[in-house]
Amino acid sequence: MMNTNTSPLKRLSLAEEVADRLQELIASGKYAVGQQLPTEPELMSQFAVGRSSVREAVKILAHRGLVRVQQGLGTFVQSLSGTGEALSQRLQRADFEDLNEVRFLLEVKIAEKAALHRNNKDIEKMKGFLKKRFAYACNNQFELCVQADINFHNALAEAGKNEIMRDLYKTVAEHLKKSFLQRFGNTDTFIATQHYHDALLQAVIDKDPKKALVWATRISEHNR
């Protein structure tokens, strides 16, 4: 098997470096569509990295749409160009306004779907997170309050029973968390919007998607 570059990698993220080097080889046509990549031990030797770095690199390439992993068979080239930059990487370098706009669009639809599809387990979970959100806000426990708020909205997304929307919202929310911590600094905003959240939850409990949409819109607009 070829040994393209045996020099040790210097970046902090070895997995990203391995992924980038493999992507270059794939784009150059060294590995054709349908061709199997070298095995883990061969890649470890080729790039002078550990098994975990190789496995993470393969995951990165899979997210980019370049390869597919077939359990028990190996990793195969799926595309020479892939689908572009991985979503998680794109979100990481997005600014607050763009992320917040995506969150706004998702939360409104999520609230509507949650009102239609929630079950008793979903309701209890949302009640618990909302109770913690208010308690942390009143005690000015800022980071805990932010996390409780995110957990509440993640629970709403789960209640909507749309896995793609749920996963997308979780990814966006995780990237927004740092921005929230930097922008707000205290729990005043969370206290001010607690009654909006209470009303949203009640609309979901009542299975009223129109009211859920209204309250979700007010929450999102308050944070824009």
C-alpha positions as CSV (number, residue, x, y, z in Angstrom):
1,M,0.0,0.0,0.0
2,M,1.3,3.5,-0.8
3,N,3.1,5.6,1.8
4,T,2.3,9.1,0.6
5,N,3.7,10.9,3.7
6,T,5.2,9.4,6.7
7,S,6.2,12.6,8.4
8,P,4.6,13.2,11.8
9,L,1.7,15.6,11.8
10,K,2.1,18.9,13.7
11,R,-1.4,20.3,14.1
12,L,-3.3,20.1,17.4
13,S,-6.1,18.3,15.6
14,L,-4.5,15.3,14.1
15,A,-7.8,13.9,12.9
16,E,-8.6,17.0,10.9
17,E,-5.1,16.9,9.4
18,V,-5.4,13.3,8.4
19,A,-8.9,14.0,7.0
20,D,-7.6,16.9,4.9
21,R,-4.7,14.9,3.6
22,L,-7.0,12.0,2.6
23,Q,-9.4,14.4,1.0
24,E,-6.6,15.8,-1.1
25,L,-5.7,12.3,-2.3
26,I,-9.3,11.5,-3.1
27,A,-9.8,14.8,-5.0
28,S,-6.7,14.1,-7.0
29,G,-8.1,10.8,-8.1
30,K,-5.6,8.7,-6.2
31,Y,-8.5,6.8,-4.8
32,A,-11.4,6.3,-7.2
33,V,-15.1,6.3,-6.4
34,G,-15.9,2.9,-5.1
35,Q,-12.3,2.1,-4.1
36,Q,-11.5,1.0,-0.6
37,L,-9.2,3.2,1.5
38,P,-6.2,1.6,3.3
39,T,-7.0,-0.2,6.5
40,E,-6.7,1.5,9.9
41,P,-3.2,0.0,10.7
42,E,-2.0,1.1,7.2
43,L,-3.4,4.7,7.7
44,M,-1.9,4.8,11.2
45,S,1.5,4.0,9.7
46,Q,1.1,6.3,6.7
47,F,0.3,9.3,8.8
48,A,2.2,8.4,12.0
49,V,-0.9,8.8,14.2
50,G,-3.0,6.7,16.6
51,R,-6.1,4.6,15.9
52,S,-8.4,7.2,17.5
53,S,-7.1,9.9,15.1
54,V,-7.7,7.7,12.1
55,R,-11.2,6.8,13.2
56,E,-12.1,10.4,13.8
57,A,-10.7,11.4,10.4
58,V,-12.8,8.8,8.7
59,K,-15.9,10.2,10.5
60,I,-15.0,13.7,9.3
61,L,-14.7,12.4,5.7
62,A,-18.1,10.6,6.1
63,H,-19.7,13.8,7.3
64,R,-18.3,15.6,4.3
65,G,-19.9,13.0,2.0
66,L,-16.6,11.7,0.7
67,V,-16.6,8.2,2.0
68,R,-19.0,5.6,3.4
69,V,-18.2,3.1,6.1
70,Q,-19.4,-0.5,5.5
71,Q,-19.3,-2.4,8.8
72,G,-17.0,-5.4,8.5
73,L,-15.9,-4.5,5.0
74,G,-14.0,-1.2,5.2
75,T,-14.2,2.4,4.1
76,F,-15.0,3.2,0.5
77,V,-14.8,6.4,-1.5
78,Q,-18.2,7.7,-2.2
79,S,-17.5,11.0,-4.0
80,L,-14.4,12.9,-5.2
81,S,-15.7,16.3,-4.0
82,G,-18.2,15.4,-1.3
83,T,-20.9,17.7,0.0
84,G,-18.6,20.5,1.1
85,E,-17.8,21.7,4.6
86,A,-19.2,19.7,7.4
87,L,-22.2,21.4,9.1
88,S,-20.7,21.4,12.5
89,Q,-17.6,23.1,11.2
90,R,-19.7,25.7,9.2
91,L,-21.7,26.5,12.3
92,Q,-18.6,26.9,14.4
93,R,-17.4,29.8,12.3
94,A,-20.9,31.3,11.8
95,D,-21.6,34.7,13.5
96,F,-24.3,35.1,16.2
97,E,-26.9,36.8,13.9
98,D,-26.9,34.0,11.4
99,L,-27.1,31.3,14.0
100,N,-29.8,33.1,15.9
101,E,-31.9,33.4,12.7
102,V,-31.6,29.7,12.1
103,R,-32.6,29.1,15.7
104,F,-35.6,31.4,15.3
105,L,-36.9,29.5,12.2
106,L,-36.4,26.1,13.9
107,E,-38.0,27.0,17.3
108,V,-41.2,28.2,15.7
109,K,-41.7,25.0,13.7
110,I,-40.5,22.9,16.6
111,A,-43.1,24.4,19.0
112,E,-45.9,23.7,16.5
113,K,-44.9,20.1,16.0
114,A,-44.4,19.5,19.7
115,A,-48.0,20.6,20.4
116,L,-49.2,18.0,17.9
117,H,-47.0,15.1,18.8
118,R,-46.0,15.4,22.5
119,N,-46.6,12.7,25.0
120,N,-46.8,12.6,28.8
121,K,-43.1,11.8,29.1
122,D,-42.2,14.8,27.0
123,I,-44.4,17.1,29.1
124,E,-42.8,16.0,32.3
125,K,-39.3,16.4,30.9
126,M,-40.1,20.0,29.7
127,K,-41.7,20.9,33.0
128,G,-38.5,19.8,34.8
129,F,-36.2,21.8,32.7
130,L,-38.4,24.9,32.8
131,K,-38.6,24.6,36.6
132,K,-34.8,24.5,36.8
133,R,-34.5,27.4,34.3
134,F,-36.6,29.6,36.6
135,A,-34.8,28.5,39.8
136,Y,-31.4,29.1,38.3
137,A,-32.5,32.5,36.9
138,C,-33.8,33.7,40.3
139,N,-30.5,32.7,41.9
140,N,-28.5,34.3,39.1
141,Q,-26.8,31.0,38.3
142,F,-26.1,32.1,34.8
143,E,-24.4,29.1,33.1
144,L,-26.8,26.6,34.7
145,C,-29.7,28.8,33.6
146,V,-28.5,28.9,30.0
147,Q,-28.1,25.1,29.9
148,A,-31.5,24.6,31.4
149,D,-33.0,26.9,28.8
150,I,-31.2,24.9,26.0
151,N,-32.4,21.6,27.6
152,F,-36.0,22.9,27.6
153,H,-35.9,23.7,23.9
154,N,-34.1,20.5,23.1
155,A,-36.9,18.6,24.8
156,L,-39.4,20.6,22.7
157,A,-37.6,19.4,19.6
158,E,-37.7,15.8,20.8
159,A,-41.4,16.1,21.4
160,G,-41.9,17.1,17.8
161,K,-40.9,13.6,16.8
162,N,-38.9,14.8,13.8
163,E,-35.4,13.4,14.2
164,I,-33.7,15.5,11.6
165,M,-35.2,18.7,13.0
166,R,-34.3,17.6,16.5
167,D,-30.6,16.9,15.6
168,L,-30.3,20.1,13.7
169,Y,-31.6,22.1,16.5
170,K,-29.3,20.5,19.1
171,T,-26.3,21.3,16.9
172,V,-27.3,24.9,16.4
173,A,-28.1,25.3,20.1
174,E,-24.8,23.9,21.1
175,H,-23.0,26.5,19.0
176,L,-25.2,29.3,20.2
177,K,-24.5,28.5,23.9
178,K,-21.1,30.3,23.8
179,S,-22.7,33.3,22.2
180,F,-25.4,33.4,24.9
181,L,-22.8,33.3,27.7
182,Q,-20.9,36.2,26.1
183,R,-23.9,38.4,25.2
184,F,-26.1,38.2,28.3
185,G,-23.8,37.9,31.4
186,N,-26.7,37.6,33.8
187,T,-30.1,36.0,34.1
188,D,-32.3,39.1,33.7
189,T,-33.4,38.2,30.2
190,F,-34.3,34.7,31.3
191,I,-36.4,36.0,34.2
192,A,-38.1,38.4,31.8
193,T,-39.1,35.6,29.3
194,Q,-40.1,33.0,31.9
195,H,-43.8,33.7,31.4
196,Y,-43.4,33.3,27.6
197,H,-41.9,29.9,28.2
198,D,-44.7,28.9,30.7
199,A,-47.3,30.0,28.1
200,L,-45.5,28.0,25.4
201,L,-45.4,24.9,27.5
202,Q,-49.1,25.3,28.3
203,A,-49.9,25.6,24.6
204,V,-48.0,22.3,24.0
205,I,-49.8,20.6,26.9
206,D,-53.2,21.8,25.4
207,K,-52.2,20.5,22.0
208,D,-52.7,24.0,20.5
209,P,-50.2,24.4,17.7
210,K,-51.3,27.9,16.8
211,K,-50.7,29.3,20.3
212,A,-47.5,27.3,20.6
213,L,-46.3,29.0,17.4
214,V,-47.3,32.5,18.7
215,W,-45.4,32.0,22.0
216,A,-42.3,30.5,20.4
217,T,-42.3,33.5,18.0
218,R,-42.4,35.9,20.9
219,I,-39.6,34.1,22.7
220,S,-37.4,34.1,19.6
221,E,-38.1,37.7,18.7
222,H,-37.2,38.8,22.3
223,N,-33.8,37.2,21.9
224,R,-33.0,38.6,18.4
